[in-house]
Amino acid sequence: MAVSGKSMAVYIISGILIFFGVLFLMSARAEYTQNPGGRIITGLVLIGVGIFAIVIAKKNEPKQKIEITQKIDLSGSVKPEEMKCQQCGAPLDRNSVAVKEGAVFINCPYCKGTYQITEEPKW
């Protein structure tokens, strides 16, 4: 997962805020503290702001776009520039080839005919 520079800065600052918030809470337990209430409130506020900033930064990160490309390798004697529609005889180009459910299909742009390509054995 790639993190942008802006998000990384927010994560670092949030970590520092949470760290100091925990320190304030720990210092509120010390015996020599006369008024622990102020330190507890300050610690909780620092931790809350740190967590809030992390949530907002995580929400604003750009979503990763996943693109799947499937390439068709037509082997044997199949040559796309020589392919013609079986129904109307129109020439077919590479854009007419599509894969549906693991099978290779040809779509004719002229007569809208669709048929499956069957590969002849090479022997």
Order of alpha helices (4+ residues) and beta strands (2+ residues): alpha-alpha-beta-beta-beta
